């Protein structure tokens, strides 16, 4: 009887370890995976240790580098594999490499005819999502693809543009899917109520559709002139360039999506909308790009177009409502005590900030000449420090600033990549900007708009057409 109980306990432990593995891969002795957008926990943080505090005179060792196709998609790493989504000619390419050597592995292609109407590159914008045995990608024209991670062979494909009546986006598709309890949750942007769609991760079957006319019709257009409410026209662009974030608040699971119209909280089980909060610029050609930052019961959102600014809300215990902690500016016409239009404390374009001990570290600014690196107290919107990073992207020689950028936090440091290819190390310090090291990566150039990926003491960086692996071991 005693041995039987031991056997049952052992089986239970095995089953828990096999089927209840958390989404964030645990840190191993040799490092951890970076298997999705914003890293293993989806918050731009790593638990790796033993990394560089400074750079040698000639910069850190470049392990390998290669020319690649266009795109803004960041690489993802799981185990010994790195997967990159990029584009050459009229094909989008999902390609596997050996993460340690850069040696090519399998390669999968999809035809693609997208041309960016604003003159930006025509490649994919979404980061591959890697699980133990699958690779999920979302193409610039809305092709959602599931591949076998070992072989690269297709498991299933969905053409979301055709399946869900998706109006043409400003800059192509830009939302990286989220895996939540066997569901692949994607900002599709379909009409009239398919803004967000959940797919069965194993089969690609549609499980639920939500967000659109039903939840946005009649909501107050906060910050807009006059006492206005929204009227759905049936031709709206609904998806944004932000990616969904899942969190448990007051014991209830939420998926937060920043759509073009604003923030929604969804029940991931059935797609039911818990609440919506309008957040759209008055500019018709504007987008939301930053993914929401969720800390305890607080949700922070920011955008850069036409002075839309930022807000922080607190989710109430019922999970169906919220209270606003702060919003700045309250309207696009809000003026300061000197009578001038009030500048937003934060207007974050495409990077998702790093949260640590009550403050947010973020690159602020819609365009290169607007760029600042800031530390802001989350609960109060108080600016702790602000560092000028403004520059002209085509100036020569390269100016000694980061412009806008992205950062990864690990062991008390921020590893930051500026959009001109300047790599920096900052000490996590809420009292002052403390730069420890900087190095202009010789193979990178403007625009570097993909966030760094950190796995097993190697940092992976990309520009539009270069991929570089840098050794960060101390």
JOFEN-V503493 format. One record per residue. N is the residue number from 1. RES is the residue in three letters. NEAR is the number of other C-alpha atoms within 8 Angstrom. Layout:
n=N res=RES near=NEAR
n=N res=RES near=NEAR
This chain:
n=1 res=UNK near=4
n=2 res=UNK near=5
n=3 res=UNK near=6
n=4 res=UNK near=7
n=5 res=UNK near=8
n=6 res=UNK near=8
n=7 res=UNK near=8
n=8 res=UNK near=8
n=9 res=UNK near=8
n=10 res=UNK near=8
n=11 res=UNK near=8
n=12 res=UNK near=8
n=13 res=UNK near=8
n=14 res=UNK near=8
n=15 res=UNK near=9
n=16 res=UNK near=9
n=17 res=UNK near=8
n=18 res=UNK near=7
n=19 res=UNK near=6
n=20 res=UNK near=7
n=21 res=UNK near=7
n=22 res=UNK near=5
n=23 res=UNK near=6
n=24 res=UNK near=6
n=25 res=UNK near=9
n=26 res=UNK near=5
n=27 res=UNK near=10
n=28 res=UNK near=6
n=29 res=UNK near=4
n=30 res=UNK near=7
n=31 res=UNK near=12
n=32 res=UNK near=13
n=33 res=UNK near=14
n=34 res=UNK near=12
n=35 res=UNK near=13
n=36 res=UNK near=13
n=37 res=UNK near=11
n=38 res=UNK near=11
n=39 res=UNK near=15
n=40 res=UNK near=14
n=41 res=UNK near=10
n=42 res=UNK near=10
n=43 res=UNK near=10
n=44 res=UNK near=13
n=45 res=UNK near=13
n=46 res=UNK near=12
n=47 res=UNK near=9
n=48 res=UNK near=13
n=49 res=UNK near=8
n=50 res=UNK near=7
n=51 res=UNK near=9
n=52 res=UNK near=8
n=53 res=UNK near=9
n=54 res=UNK near=8
n=55 res=UNK near=11
n=56 res=UNK near=6
n=57 res=UNK near=4
n=58 res=UNK near=5
n=59 res=UNK near=7
n=60 res=UNK near=9
n=61 res=UNK near=7
n=62 res=UNK near=9
n=63 res=UNK near=10
n=64 res=UNK near=9
n=65 res=UNK near=10
n=66 res=UNK near=8
n=67 res=UNK near=7
n=68 res=UNK near=8
n=69 res=UNK near=11
n=70 res=UNK near=13
n=71 res=UNK near=14
n=72 res=UNK near=14
n=73 res=UNK near=13
n=74 res=UNK near=16
n=75 res=UNK near=12
n=76 res=UNK near=16
n=77 res=UNK near=16
n=78 res=UNK near=11
n=79 res=UNK near=5
n=80 res=UNK near=8
n=81 res=UNK near=10
n=82 res=UNK near=12
n=83 res=UNK near=12
n=84 res=UNK near=14
n=85 res=UNK near=17
n=86 res=UNK near=15
n=87 res=UNK near=14
n=88 res=UNK near=9
n=89 res=UNK near=4
n=90 res=UNK near=8
n=91 res=UNK near=11
n=92 res=UNK near=15
n=93 res=UNK near=13
n=94 res=UNK near=12
n=95 res=UNK near=12
n=96 res=UNK near=13
n=97 res=UNK near=13
n=98 res=UNK near=12
n=99 res=UNK near=10
n=100 res=UNK near=6
n=101 res=UNK near=8
n=102 res=UNK near=10
n=103 res=UNK near=7
n=104 res=UNK near=8
n=105 res=UNK near=8
n=106 res=UNK near=9
n=107 res=UNK near=9
n=108 res=UNK near=9
n=109 res=UNK near=8
n=110 res=UNK near=7
n=111 res=UNK near=7
n=112 res=UNK near=8
n=113 res=UNK near=6
n=114 res=UNK near=8
n=115 res=UNK near=6
n=116 res=UNK near=10
n=117 res=UNK near=7
n=118 res=UNK near=5
n=119 res=UNK near=5
n=120 res=UNK near=7
n=121 res=UNK near=9
n=122 res=UNK near=11
n=123 res=UNK near=12
n=124 res=UNK near=17
n=125 res=UNK near=13
n=126 res=UNK near=16
n=127 res=UNK near=15
n=128 res=UNK near=19
n=129 res=UNK near=14
n=130 res=UNK near=14
n=131 res=UNK near=9
n=132 res=UNK near=5
n=133 res=UNK near=8
n=134 res=UNK near=11
n=135 res=UNK near=12
n=136 res=UNK near=12
n=137 res=UNK near=16
n=138 res=UNK near=16
n=139 res=UNK near=12
n=140 res=UNK near=14
n=141 res=UNK near=9
n=142 res=UNK near=11
n=143 res=UNK near=13
n=144 res=UNK near=12
n=145 res=UNK near=12
n=146 res=UNK near=13
n=147 res=UNK near=13
n=148 res=UNK near=12
n=149 res=UNK near=12
n=150 res=UNK near=6
n=151 res=UNK near=7
n=152 res=UNK near=11
n=153 res=UNK near=8
n=154 res=UNK near=9
n=155 res=UNK near=9
n=156 res=UNK near=9
n=157 res=UNK near=10
n=158 res=UNK near=9
n=159 res=UNK near=9
n=160 res=UNK near=11
n=161 res=UNK near=13
n=162 res=UNK near=7
n=163 res=UNK near=7
n=164 res=UNK near=11
n=165 res=UNK near=8
n=166 res=UNK near=12
n=167 res=UNK near=10
n=168 res=UNK near=6
n=169 res=UNK near=7
n=170 res=UNK near=6
n=171 res=UNK near=9
n=172 res=UNK near=11
n=173 res=UNK near=14
n=174 res=UNK near=12
n=175 res=UNK near=15
n=176 res=UNK near=15
n=177 res=UNK near=14
n=178 res=UNK near=11
n=179 res=UNK near=9
n=180 res=UNK near=9
n=181 res=UNK near=4
n=182 res=UNK near=8
n=183 res=UNK near=11
n=184 res=UNK near=12
n=185 res=UNK near=13
n=186 res=UNK near=12
n=187 res=UNK near=15
n=188 res=UNK near=14
n=189 res=UNK near=14
n=190 res=UNK near=15
n=191 res=UNK near=13
n=192 res=UNK near=8
n=193 res=UNK near=12
n=194 res=UNK near=14
n=195 res=UNK near=17
n=196 res=UNK near=15
n=197 res=UNK near=14
n=198 res=UNK near=13
n=199 res=UNK near=13
n=200 res=UNK near=12
n=201 res=UNK near=10
n=202 res=UNK near=5
n=203 res=UNK near=8
n=204 res=UNK near=11
n=205 res=UNK near=7
n=206 res=UNK near=9
n=207 res=UNK near=10
n=208 res=UNK near=9
n=209 res=UNK near=12
n=210 res=UNK near=12
n=211 res=UNK near=13
n=212 res=UNK near=13
n=213 res=UNK near=10
n=214 res=UNK near=7
n=215 res=UNK near=9
n=216 res=UNK near=13
n=217 res=UNK near=11
n=218 res=UNK near=7
n=219 res=UNK near=9
n=220 res=UNK near=9
n=221 res=UNK near=12
n=222 res=UNK near=8
n=223 res=UNK near=8
n=224 res=UNK near=10
n=225 res=UNK near=6
n=226 res=UNK near=4
n=227 res=UNK near=7
n=228 res=UNK near=8
n=229 res=UNK near=9
n=230 res=UNK near=10
n=231 res=UNK near=7
n=232 res=UNK near=8
n=233 res=UNK near=5
n=234 res=UNK near=7
n=235 res=UNK near=6
n=236 res=UNK near=8
n=237 res=UNK near=10
n=238 res=UNK near=11
n=239 res=UNK near=13
n=240 res=UNK near=14
n=241 res=UNK near=13
n=242 res=UNK near=15
n=243 res=UNK near=13
n=244 res=UNK near=17
n=245 res=UNK near=12
n=246 res=UNK near=9
n=247 res=UNK near=9
n=248 res=UNK near=8
n=249 res=UNK near=12
n=250 res=UNK near=8
n=251 res=UNK near=5
n=252 res=UNK near=7
n=253 res=UNK near=10
n=254 res=UNK near=12
n=255 res=UNK near=12
n=256 res=UNK near=13
n=257 res=UNK near=15
n=258 res=UNK near=15
n=259 res=UNK near=15
n=260 res=UNK near=12
n=261 res=UNK near=10
n=262 res=UNK near=11
n=263 res=UNK near=12
n=264 res=UNK near=14
n=265 res=UNK near=12
n=266 res=UNK near=13
n=267 res=UNK near=12
n=268 res=UNK near=10
n=269 res=UNK near=4
n=270 res=UNK near=7
n=271 res=UNK near=11
n=272 res=UNK near=8
n=273 res=UNK near=12
n=274 res=UNK near=11
n=275 res=UNK near=10
n=276 res=UNK near=11
n=277 res=UNK near=7
n=278 res=UNK near=11
n=279 res=UNK near=11
n=280 res=UNK near=12
n=281 res=UNK near=11
n=282 res=UNK near=7
n=283 res=UNK near=7
n=284 res=UNK near=5
n=285 res=UNK near=5
n=286 res=UNK near=10
n=287 res=UNK near=11
n=288 res=UNK near=16
n=289 res=UNK near=12
n=290 res=UNK near=15
n=291 res=UNK near=12
n=292 res=UNK near=15
n=293 res=UNK near=12
n=294 res=UNK near=9
n=295 res=UNK near=6
n=296 res=UNK near=5
n=297 res=UNK near=10
n=298 res=UNK near=10
n=299 res=UNK near=12
n=300 res=UNK near=12
n=301 res=UNK near=11
n=302 res=UNK near=15
n=303 res=UNK near=15
n=304 res=UNK near=15
n=305 res=UNK near=12
n=306 res=UNK near=9
n=307 res=UNK near=11
n=308 res=UNK near=17
n=309 res=UNK near=15
n=310 res=UNK near=15
n=311 res=UNK near=12
n=312 res=UNK near=14
n=313 res=UNK near=12
n=314 res=UNK near=11
n=315 res=UNK near=13
n=316 res=UNK near=10
n=317 res=UNK near=6
n=318 res=UNK near=6
n=319 res=UNK near=11
n=320 res=UNK near=8
n=321 res=UNK near=9
n=322 res=UNK near=10
n=323 res=UNK near=8
n=324 res=UNK near=9
n=325 res=UNK near=9
n=326 res=UNK near=9
n=327 res=UNK near=10
n=328 res=UNK near=10
n=329 res=UNK near=13
n=330 res=UNK near=8
n=331 res=UNK near=11
n=332 res=UNK near=10
n=333 res=UNK near=6
n=334 res=UNK near=9
n=335 res=UNK near=9
n=336 res=UNK near=8
n=337 res=UNK near=5
n=338 res=UNK near=5
n=339 res=UNK near=6
n=340 res=UNK near=7
n=341 res=UNK near=8
n=342 res=UNK near=9
n=343 res=UNK near=6
n=344 res=UNK near=11
n=345 res=UNK near=10
n=346 res=UNK near=11
n=347 res=UNK near=16
n=348 res=UNK near=17
n=349 res=UNK near=14
n=350 res=UNK near=9
n=351 res=UNK near=12
n=352 res=UNK near=12
n=353 res=UNK near=12
n=354 res=UNK near=13
n=355 res=UNK near=10
n=356 res=UNK near=7
n=357 res=UNK near=4
n=358 res=UNK near=8
n=359 res=UNK near=11
n=360 res=UNK near=13
n=361 res=UNK near=12
n=362 res=UNK near=14
n=363 res=UNK near=14
n=364 res=UNK near=15
n=365 res=UNK near=14
n=366 res=UNK near=11
n=367 res=UNK near=7
n=368 res=UNK near=12
n=369 res=UNK near=8
n=370 res=UNK near=10
n=371 res=UNK near=16
n=372 res=UNK near=14
n=373 res=UNK near=13
n=374 res=UNK near=14
n=375 res=UNK near=13
n=376 res=UNK near=12
n=377 res=UNK near=12
n=378 res=UNK near=11
n=379 res=UNK near=7
n=380 res=UNK near=6
n=381 res=UNK near=9
n=382 res=UNK near=8
n=383 res=UNK near=10
n=384 res=UNK near=11
n=385 res=UNK near=11
n=386 res=UNK near=10
n=387 res=UNK near=8
n=388 res=UNK near=7
n=389 res=UNK near=12
n=390 res=UNK near=12
n=391 res=UNK near=10
n=392 res=UNK near=7
n=393 res=UNK near=7
n=394 res=UNK near=4
n=395 res=UNK near=7
n=396 res=UNK near=5
n=397 res=UNK near=4
n=398 res=UNK near=6
n=399 res=UNK near=7
n=400 res=UNK near=4
n=401 res=UNK near=9
n=402 res=UNK near=13
n=403 res=UNK near=14
n=404 res=UNK near=15
n=405 res=UNK near=14
n=406 res=UNK near=16
n=407 res=UNK near=14
n=408 res=UNK near=15
n=409 res=UNK near=12
n=410 res=UNK near=12
n=411 res=UNK near=8
n=412 res=UNK near=7
n=413 res=UNK near=11
n=414 res=UNK near=13
n=415 res=UNK near=12
n=416 res=UNK near=13
n=417 res=UNK near=15
n=418 res=UNK near=14
n=419 res=UNK near=14
n=420 res=UNK near=13
n=421 res=UNK near=16
n=422 res=UNK near=13
n=423 res=UNK near=12
n=424 res=UNK near=13
n=425 res=UNK near=14
n=426 res=UNK near=13
n=427 res=UNK near=11
n=428 res=UNK near=8
n=429 res=UNK near=7
n=430 res=UNK near=9
n=431 res=UNK near=6
n=432 res=UNK near=7
n=433 res=UNK near=11
n=434 res=UNK near=8
n=435 res=UNK near=9
n=436 res=UNK near=10
n=437 res=UNK near=10
n=438 res=UNK near=11
n=439 res=UNK near=9
n=440 res=UNK near=8
n=441 res=UNK near=8
n=442 res=UNK near=6
n=443 res=UNK near=6
n=444 res=UNK near=12
n=445 res=UNK near=10
n=446 res=UNK near=10
n=447 res=UNK near=9
n=448 res=UNK near=16
n=449 res=UNK near=10
n=450 res=UNK near=11
n=451 res=UNK near=13
n=452 res=UNK near=14
n=453 res=UNK near=15
n=454 res=UNK near=13
n=455 res=UNK near=12
n=456 res=UNK near=9
n=457 res=UNK near=14
n=458 res=UNK near=11
n=459 res=UNK near=12
n=460 res=UNK near=12
n=461 res=UNK near=13
n=462 res=UNK near=13
n=463 res=UNK near=15
n=464 res=UNK near=12
n=465 res=UNK near=10
n=466 res=UNK near=13
n=467 res=UNK near=12
n=468 res=UNK near=13
n=469 res=UNK near=12
n=470 res=UNK near=13
n=471 res=UNK near=11
n=472 res=UNK near=11
n=473 res=UNK near=8
n=474 res=UNK near=6
